[in-house]
């Protein structure tokens, strides 16, 4: 994929590669500082209680005073 190709436009190159042009310009973002802190807490707790699922881990986080829902915890546990 070359943006400065003399004969093929970016649109045509993406078409030939079956690639969406939007994915060509996509820049992935990293996790926020808050999420990294939550992941560290989840990791520490998971080492102590590996049987905790997302519901129990969310309750643990709330008992510790962190505002984090079950679906958010589940997404962070997957990462």
C-alpha distance (Angstrom), angle and dihedral (degrees) to the residues before:
residue distance angle dihedral
X1 . . .
X2 3.79 . .
X3 3.78 122.0 .
X4 3.82 92.0 -160.8
X5 3.81 97.7 49.4
X6 3.84 108.8 148.3
X7 3.83 97.6 -138.1
X8 3.81 107.7 20.4
X9 3.77 122.4 66.0
X10 3.80 120.8 -141.4
X11 3.80 88.8 -109.0
X12 3.82 92.2 54.8
X13 3.81 93.6 45.6
X14 3.80 90.9 51.6
X15 3.78 89.8 47.5
X16 3.82 91.9 52.5
X17 3.81 90.8 49.0
X18 3.83 93.0 44.7
X19 3.78 87.8 -123.3
X20 3.78 126.3 142.3
X21 3.79 111.7 -121.8
X22 3.79 90.8 -134.0
X23 3.81 90.4 62.1
X24 3.80 88.7 54.9
X25 3.82 90.9 62.4
X26 3.82 97.3 37.8
X27 3.82 115.5 122.5
X28 3.83 112.7 -167.4
X29 3.79 116.9 -132.0
X30 3.77 124.0 -141.9
X31 3.78 126.5 -125.7
X32 3.80 119.0 -77.5
X33 3.80 121.3 -107.6
X34 3.81 89.7 -109.9
X35 3.80 92.1 54.3
X36 3.81 91.4 47.5
X37 3.80 89.3 52.7
X38 3.83 90.5 49.1
X39 3.81 90.5 49.1
X40 3.80 90.9 52.5
X41 3.82 90.5 52.0
X42 3.80 91.1 46.9
X43 3.82 91.4 49.4
X44 3.81 93.0 50.7
X45 3.79 92.5 48.2
X46 3.81 93.1 44.0
X47 3.81 90.4 56.9
X48 3.82 88.5 57.0
X49 3.80 97.2 40.4
X50 3.82 110.8 22.1
X51 3.80 91.9 171.4
X52 3.82 92.4 66.9
X53 3.76 112.7 114.9
X54 3.78 126.4 -163.3
X55 3.82 94.0 -79.8
X56 3.79 95.5 51.9
X57 3.79 91.5 41.6
X58 3.81 90.8 51.8
X59 3.81 89.9 51.3
X60 3.80 89.4 49.3
X61 3.80 90.3 51.3
X62 3.81 91.3 49.9
X63 3.81 91.5 49.1
X64 3.81 87.7 53.2
X65 3.81 88.9 53.5
X66 3.81 99.6 -105.7
X67 3.79 119.8 136.4
X68 3.77 102.2 -132.8
X69 3.81 128.2 133.9
X70 3.80 128.7 -142.9
X71 3.79 96.1 -103.8
X72 3.79 91.5 49.2
X73 3.82 90.0 50.3
X74 3.80 90.4 48.1
X75 3.80 91.7 53.2
X76 3.81 91.6 48.4
X77 3.81 92.1 47.3
X78 3.81 90.3 54.0
X79 3.80 90.8 54.8
